[in-house]
Amino acid sequence: MKIGLFGIGLETYWPQFPDLRPKLEACQRRVHERLMRDDVQVVDAGLVDSPRKARAAADMFRREDVEIIFLYISTYALSSTVLPVVQKAGVPVVVLNLQPAAAIDYNRFNALGDRGKMTGEWLAYCQACSAPEIAGVFLRAGIAFHLVTGTLDDAVAWAEIDGWVAAAQTASRMRQNRVGVLGHYYGGMLDVYSDMTQQSAVFGCHFEVLEMCELKALRDEVTPFQVDAKFTQFCAEFDVQPQCAADEMERAARTSVALDMLVERHGLGSLAYYYEGWDGNEYENIVTSVIAGNSLLTAHGVPVAGEYEIKNVQAMKIMDLLGAGGSFSEFYAMDFDDDVVLLGHDGPAHIAIADGPVKLVPLSVYHGKPGKGLSIEMQVRNGPVTLLSVVQDGQGKLKLLSAEGESTPGPILQIGNTNSRYRFSLGAREFVNRWCQAGPAHHCAIGVGHLGAVLDKVAAIFGIDHIRIG
């Protein structure tokens, strides 16, 4: 991903204060270095101090296709050197109101004895002078902006800036994502029905409509060698329970290989699926053996949501891109004695965020679904978590809905599903009420860590609302 950086100054100052510009450029290099990371390229337009340079900077950012711009206020500058850059670049902008240090050294400053030198020193701390001018012009121009205020070495400010970089990366990768949709909706689950056009318009992703017959054809091509290799992966990543019958293991392994092939053939970054089929039909045989393979895909960067839950696989992908996991979940029960909510789901789980071994277990029945087969039993590891849902409201608009909580120890339902206990600061009763009032589908994605602040930024980049519960 490419991010843009430019500093601003006033060319009138340079002949007046010869030492000022080198100081400001040194400060901008510090910002540049802090923005650098392995998977980010910083496109630095340097110190922009005139409308002519502003137009050149805008052209550079357009040519380099940056995802976001960081505008570093190095000193006072005219807003006429700022507006053309942001207008023409047309990407989100974060204004960095960062002083060189927490305060001017007043004793050293006042001891300089030369008012010209003193003014040059002061101008290196003059970031806050430009901040309201820039903000006022952006508001009048209808440009959304975000302001970070602090110092060049301010941990709080840099946590905000890092959050913006992470949000921009997430948005960029969501726009590159190819979402597979396989099968059909679970009949009657009206809340999960999604508008793929709307999803593409907001998140910029591509939807690839897949056929069960293609998956069957791929499965028919699977070799014994590939099945053996998948057995090895099952044993490495799952705690395979002794009750798992050999024929069920073979069935799940063969389907897992075919799913890998389907993902590779279509370049998928996520997948929503559901199918039933006639009793005894080959497609039913396939769809009742997908859980293990889909869980492996989910753990390795290709989130998979059951019940054709397109909105939720988008939420899972966002969480996965943020490095938080994003396990397919729904509300299971409430424990009013312990004031917690139990969430889990049958089907694929994000085994990378499990607490302890992930069991591969047999189920004699898939509740509410056809057939039987292997399933995943796991808990999300204890500690801070975030729930995320992509919501379509009554006006047809998409928004993000999230809540921060804690995954806590305690008894769970050992029914061959993902299952964990979650505590929220609002208490279980008020949390469930407020979550439901936001109008989500009954599924959500659960990720580790508290991510509300960075999800604010993700929503801002996509231009949608973000509702935070608690």
N, C-alpha and C positions, 0 to 999 in steps of 0.2 A: 504494500500500500504506500502511496505517496501522500505526504502532508506538506502544505505550504507554510512558509514562515517569512514574515517581513517585519522589519523594524521601521519606525517613523521618526523623522526629525525635521528640522527647519533649516534649509540651506543658508538662510541669513545669519545663523549663528556661527558657521564655521570660520569665517574670517575674523569675527569678533572674539571668539574663544578657541584658539588653535588646539588646545588640549582636549576639548570636549568630544569631538567626533571619535578619536581613537578609544576613549573610555566607553562610549556608547557601543561601538562596534565590538569591543571586548565583552561587554555585557551580553550582546546578542549572540556571540559565539558560545557563551555559557548556556543560553537558552537552547541553541542548536544542539549542543552536546547532550543536554538533558533529554531532548526529544528523541535522540537516536536510539534505535534498538534493532535487533537482527532482522525483523520482518517489516521494517518501516524505512522508507527513504525520505529524507528531509529535503525539500526543494526550497532553497533559501534565496530570496530575491534581494537580500542585503538591506541596507538602510535607504528607505524611500523618503526623499526630502523635497520632492517637487511633483507637480501633476504629470510632467513628462515621464518621470521614473515610475509613477503610479501606473500609467498605461502600459509601460514595459513589463512591470511586475505582473499585471493582470494577464497580459499575453503569455508570459511564462507559465503561470498557473494553469491557464486554459490548455496550453500546449502539452504540459506535463500531466494533465488530468488528475489534479490533486483531489483528495476526498474532503479535506477540511483545511482551513487556513487559521494559523495562529498569528495574530497581530500583536507584536511586542511594542508597547509604548516605551521608547527609550528616553524620551524627553518631550517637552511640548512640541506639537506639530499641528499644522493646519488640517482641518478635516477635509479640505479639498484634495489633500494628498492621500486620503484614506478611502473616500467614497468610490472613486473610479476602480480601485483594485477589487473591492468586494462586490460592487455591482456587476462588473464584467466576469469575474471568476464564477459567481453564481453557486457557491458552495457554502456550507455552514462556516461561521467565523467565531473564533474565541478570542476575546480581547484580553491580553495579559498586562495587567496593571501591576507590575512587579518592580519595586524599588531595589536598588543595589544592596541595601542593608536595612535593618529595622528602623534606624534613626540616623540623622546626620550627627557627626561628631562636632557638637556645637563649639566646644573650646578650641579645637584645632581649626575649625572653619573661621571663627571670629578672630583668631590670631593671625590669619593670613595677611591682614592689613592692606590688601589691594582689592578694592571693591569689584574691579573687573574680574579678577581671578575668583573672588567669592561668588560672583554671579555664575561663572562657568561651573563652579563646584555645585552650586544649588541646582542648576539646570539638569544635572545628572540624576537628581532626585525628584524631578518635576512630572513624574508619570501621572499623578492624580489630577494635574491641571488639565490634561487632554481627555481624561476618561469621560467626564460629563459632556464635553463637546462632541466626542465621537458617538456617545450613546444618544444624545439628542438628535444628531443628524441621521443616525441609523433608524431611529423611531419615525422621524418625519419621512424617511425614504421607504419605510415599510420593510426594512431588513431586520430579520431576527438575528440577535447576537447574544453572546454569553460572556460574562465578565468574571475574571479571576483576579482577585486583589491580594497582594501579599508582598513577599520579597523573593529575590532570586534563589535563596536557599531555604525557603519556607516549606516545611513538610506538608502543611495543610494545603497550601496552594498547589504544590506539585501532585498531591493525591488527586486534586480536582483535574489538573491537566492530564495526568495519566489516565484518569477516567474518560476524558474526552478522546484520547488516542484509542483506548480500548473500544469505546462506543463507535468511533469512526471505522475501526477495523471490522467490528461486528456488522455494521451496516454495509460496508463494502463487500464482505463475504456473503451476506444475505442476498445482495443483488446478483452475485455470481452463482447462487445456489440453484441446482436443478432438483426439484421436488418430484419424486415419483408418486403416482397415485395408482394403486393396484386393487382391482375388485370393485366394491360398491359400498355405500353407506350401510350401517346397521339399521335396518328398516324401523322407522318410528322414532329414532333418536333425533328429534327435530333440532335440538340445540347444537348438534355438531355439524349440521349442513352448512357448507361454506361456499362463498362466491370466489372462484379461482381468479377471475378477472380483477376483482377488488384486491385480492391478496397480491397479485402481480403488480398492480398499480401502486400499492403502498410499499411493499418490500422489494420490488424489482426482480423477483425470482422468476424462474421458468418452471412450468408444470409439464411433466412428461406423463401422459396417460398410458398405462401399461396394460398388457393383456395376460390373463392367467395362462392362456395357451402357450405364450412365449416362455413363461416360467416352467411350464411342464416340459416343453421341448428342451430347455436347458437342463432340467433335472434328468431327463432321459439320457443325456450325453455324459453324465457324471461317471467317472471311472472308479474302480475299486481303490486305486492308489489315492485319488482325491478324497474318498470316504475315509480311508485310513488316516490321512493327514488331518482331516477334520476331527476324527476321534481324538487324535493327539492334542489338538487345540482345545477340545471340550475338556479333556482331563487336566490341561494346564490352567484353564481359566475358570472352570467350575469345580465344585466339590460334588462329583458324580455319586449319587446315592446308590447303594447296592440294589435297591428295588427297581432301578431302571433296566427294563428288559433289553436284551441285545437287539431285537428287531426294532424296538422304538428308538434306540440309539442310532441304528443304521438309517432309519427313516428320517430322523432329525438331521443327521449328518449330511445325507444326500440333499435334503432340501436346503440346508445351510450353504452348501457349495453352490447350488443353483442360484440362491439369493445373491451370493458374492458375484457370480457371473452376471446377473441381471444389473446389479449396481455398477459394475465395471463397464458393461456394454453401453449403458446410457449415461455414464458419468454422474450418477446421482449423489447428492449430498444429504438427502433425507428421503423418507418414505412414509406414506400413510397407506394403510391397507385394511381390508376386511373382505371376507368371502364366506359363503356357507356351502353352496352346492348341494346336489341331491345326495341322499344317504348312500354311501358306498361308491360315490363318483370319485374319479381320480383327482379332481380339483379339491374335493373335500379332504382327500388323503394328504394333499400338499398343505392346505391351509391349517390343518390340525398338527402340522409338524414344523411350524415356522418359529416358534417362540425362542428356542435356543439360538438359532441363526440370527434372528432379529436382535436378540440381546447382544450378541457379539458385534453386529454392525453398529448398534447404538453406542457400545463402549469404545468403538474405534472411529468415531467421527461421522457416522451416518445414522442420526437418530431415526428411530422407527416408532410410529404411533399406531396403535390398533384402532379398530372401529372407524377407520377412514377419517380420523380426526385431523383434518388439514390444519385448522387453527392451532391445535395443540402441538403438532409437529413443528410449526413455525416457532412456537415458544420454546420447545425442546432444542431447536437449532440455535436460537439466540443464547440459551444457557450454555450449550455445548461450546459455542464460539467464545464465550466468556470464560471458559475453563472450569465451569461450575457443575458440569454433568447435565442434568435435565432429564429426570426419570419420569416416565408416563405414570400419572397418578390420578386418583379420584378419592372422594371422601368415603371412608369405610364405616366409621362409627365415631361416637363421642364418648369420652370417659369423664363424666361429671365429677366423679370422686377425685380424680387426679387433675382435673381441669385441662385435659389435652384432647386433641383431635387425632384420630387414626386415619392415615391415608395410605393407599397402596393401589395395586392393580394387578390383574392377571396379564399375561402376555409379556412383551419385551420390557426389560428394565435396564437402567444404566448401571451396569455392574462395576464401572470404574469408581463409583461413589459409595460402594457397599461397605458396611461395617462387618468385617470378618468374611469368612468364606461364603461364596454364592452357591447355594445348593441347586443342583439339577435333579428334579424330583418327578415321579410319575403322578398323573392325575387321572382318576377314573372317569371324570366328567369335567368339561369346561363349562362353568355355570353360565347359562344364557346363550351358549354357543354350541355348535355341533361337535360331536366327536370327543376324543380323549387323546392323551399323549403326554409329552414331557413339558415341564414348566419350571420357572425360576422362583426360588424362595430366598429372599434377602431382606435386609434392613439397610436404610440409608444411615451412614455413619453419624454418630452423635456429634452435636455441635451446631453452630449457626447454619441456617438454611434460608433459602428464598423460594417462595412459590410464585410462578409466573403463568399468566393466562393471556392469550390473544383474544380479545372480546370484540364481537360485532354488536353495536348498540342498536336501539330501536330506530335510529335514523340511518342505519346502514354504514356507519363509520367504524373503522377499526381503532382500537386503543389497547394499551397494555394495562394489565392489572397485576399487582404484585403485593406480597406480604413477606416481611421478615419474621422468622421465628427460630425455634431451637428444636433439633431432633434430640429426643430425650430417651434414656433407658427405661425399661419397664416391660411388662408382658405384652405380647402381640399375638395375633391370630396366625397359627402355623398351618396355613391352608394351601401351601404351595404357590403363594403369590408374594410380590413385594409388599411389605407392610412395615410401617414405622409410626412412632408416637411423636406428635408435634405440639409444642407449647408456644403460645402467642401472648404478648404483653397485654392485650385487650381481654384475655380470658377466652376460653373456648366458645362460650355462648355468644358474646359480642362479636368475636372474630367471624364466626359462621354467618351471623346475621349481616354484617357489613360486606363480607365477601359476596354473598348471594345477591345483595342489593345492587352490586355493580354489574350484574347480568352476564356472568360468564357461562360457558358450557360447563358440564359437570366434570370435565377433565382439567388438569393443570400439569405443569412441569415443575419438578422439584430439583433444585440445585443446591450445592453446598456453598456456604459463605453468605454474607449480607450484601446484596447487590442493588438495593434500592436506588442509591445515588447514581450508579453507572447506568441503570435502566432509565432513569430520568433523562440521561444524555442520549441514550439510544432512541428513545421516543422523540426527543427534540430533533434529532437528525432526520428521522422519518417524517416529522411534521405531524405526529399524532399525540393524543393525550396519554398520560400515564397516571393511573389511580393507584395510590399506595395505601394499603390498609394497615393501620397501626403506626 
